[in-house]
């Protein structure tokens, strides 16, 4: 699947879910989907998406599930998620996201599941998530997060189940 293929799919505006796992799709291709107002689930694992390309996601306010594992996104790209207020599940494992990106994640106030496995996020970054009262599940294996940091977060968010992946 390429950006050109997504251009051909653009008229299918009733789609609710799209799996672009392992494709050559970039932000330029995602821009073709800007009027997919019912899209609630988007898998982009191992795609060619970068932080710059994430600007296309800002026009998808109905997204509830966004899987960005093993893409080339970093902290700068997370700012494009600010308008996705209904986002409930976010996977950013294996990306360039660090502690500096966690305050941007914390703005996603409906988030109930977050995967930060294999990132440079540490206990310091977890402190930014203390305001996410809806967060119920977190995956952190391979990151800089320690059991002590998870326990500190659990004290603020008792409903949190922080599991290793």
matplotlib code that plots the C-alpha trace (Angstrom):
import matplotlib.pyplot as plt

x = [0.0, 1.3, 0.2, -1.1, -3.3, -4.8, -5.7, -7.8, -9.5, -10.3, -14.0, -14.7, -15.7, -17.8, -14.8, -14.5, -11.2, -8.0, -5.0, -1.9, 0.6, 4.0, 3.0, 4.8, 2.2, 3.4, 1.6, 1.0, -1.1, -3.0, -4.0, -6.2, -8.3, -9.1, -12.8, -13.1, -15.1, -16.2, -12.7, -12.2, -9.4, -6.1, -3.1, 0.1, 2.7, 5.9, 4.7, 6.8, 5.0, 7.1, 6.4, 5.8, 3.4, 1.4, -0.2, -2.6, -4.0, -5.1, -8.0, -9.3, -11.3, -13.3, -10.2, -10.5, -7.7, -4.3, -1.5, 1.9, 4.3, 7.7, 7.2, 9.7, 7.6, 9.0, 7.8, 7.2, 4.6, 2.6, 1.4, -0.7, -2.8, -4.1, -7.4, -8.1, -10.0, -11.8, -8.7, -8.9, -6.0, -2.6, 0.4, 3.7, 6.1, 9.3, 9.2, 11.5, 9.1, 10.8, 9.9, 9.5, 6.5, 4.5, 3.0, 1.5, 0.1, -1.3, -3.6, -5.5, -7.9, -10.0, -7.0, -7.6, -4.7, -1.2, 1.7, 5.2, 7.2, 10.7, 10.8, 13.2, 10.4, 11.5, 9.9, 10.2, 7.9, 5.3, 4.9, 3.2, 0.6, -0.7, -3.6, -4.9, -7.7, -9.1, -5.9, -6.5, -3.7, -0.1, 2.6, 6.2, 8.6, 11.9, 11.4, 13.3, 10.4, 11.1, 8.7, 9.2, 8.0, 5.0, 4.1, 4.3, 1.9, -0.4, -0.7, -2.1, -4.1, -5.3, -7.3, -4.1, -2.8, 0.7, 1.8, 4.9, 4.5]
y = [0.0, 3.4, 7.0, 6.7, 3.7, 5.8, 8.5, 5.9, 5.0, 8.6, 8.4, 5.6, 8.1, 5.6, 3.5, 3.0, 1.1, 0.9, -1.3, 0.1, -2.1, -2.4, -0.2, 2.6, 5.1, 8.5, 11.6, 12.7, 9.6, 10.0, 13.5, 11.8, 10.4, 13.8, 13.5, 10.0, 11.4, 8.0, 6.5, 5.4, 2.9, 3.4, 1.0, 2.5, 0.1, -0.1, 2.4, 5.3, 7.8, 10.6, 13.4, 15.8, 13.4, 13.2, 16.6, 14.6, 12.9, 16.2, 16.2, 12.8, 13.8, 10.6, 8.4, 6.3, 3.9, 4.9, 2.4, 4.1, 1.4, 1.3, 4.4, 7.3, 9.6, 11.6, 14.2, 16.9, 14.7, 14.2, 17.8, 16.9, 14.7, 17.6, 17.7, 14.0, 14.4, 11.1, 9.1, 6.1, 3.8, 5.0, 2.8, 4.6, 1.8, 1.5, 5.2, 8.2, 9.5, 10.5, 12.1, 15.4, 14.0, 12.8, 16.2, 16.1, 12.6, 13.8, 16.2, 13.2, 13.2, 10.2, 7.9, 4.6, 2.6, 3.7, 1.6, 3.2, 0.0, 0.3, 4.1, 6.4, 7.3, 7.1, 7.5, 11.3, 11.1, 9.0, 11.9, 13.9, 11.2, 11.6, 13.7, 11.0, 9.8, 7.6, 5.7, 2.0, 0.2, 0.9, -1.2, -0.2, -3.1, -2.1, 1.6, 3.5, 3.1, 1.3, -0.7, 2.1, 4.7, 2.6, 2.2, 6.0, 6.4, 3.8, 5.7, 8.7, 6.4, 3.4, 2.0, 1.6, -1.8, -1.3, -4.5, -5.6, -6.5]
z = [0.0, -1.0, -0.8, -4.4, -3.3, -0.5, -3.1, -4.8, -1.5, -0.6, -1.8, 0.7, 3.4, 5.4, 6.5, 10.2, 10.5, 8.4, 8.8, 7.1, 9.0, 7.3, 4.4, 2.5, 3.6, 4.7, 6.0, 2.4, 1.8, 5.1, 3.9, 1.3, 4.1, 5.7, 5.0, 6.5, 9.4, 10.7, 10.9, 14.5, 14.3, 12.4, 12.5, 11.1, 12.7, 10.7, 8.2, 6.8, 9.0, 10.5, 13.0, 10.1, 8.5, 11.7, 10.8, 8.6, 11.7, 13.1, 10.6, 11.9, 15.1, 15.3, 15.9, 19.1, 18.5, 17.0, 16.7, 15.7, 16.9, 15.2, 13.1, 12.9, 15.0, 17.9, 20.4, 17.8, 16.1, 19.2, 19.1, 16.1, 18.3, 20.5, 18.7, 19.0, 22.2, 21.9, 21.5, 23.9, 22.9, 21.8, 21.0, 20.5, 21.3, 19.4, 18.4, 19.1, 21.8, 25.1, 28.4, 26.7, 24.7, 27.7, 28.6, 25.1, 25.7, 29.0, 27.1, 25.6, 28.6, 27.4, 27.0, 28.8, 27.3, 26.5, 25.2, 25.5, 25.2, 23.7, 24.0, 25.9, 28.3, 32.0, 35.4, 34.9, 31.9, 33.8, 36.2, 33.3, 33.1, 36.7, 35.5, 33.1, 35.4, 32.6, 32.1, 33.0, 31.2, 30.3, 28.7, 29.3, 28.7, 27.2, 28.1, 30.7, 33.1, 36.4, 38.7, 41.2, 38.7, 37.9, 41.6, 42.0, 39.1, 40.5, 43.7, 41.7, 39.4, 41.4, 38.5, 36.5, 35.5, 34.2, 32.5, 30.8, 27.1]

ax = plt.figure().add_subplot(projection="3d")
ax.plot(x, y, z, "-o")
ax.set_aspect("equal")
plt.show()
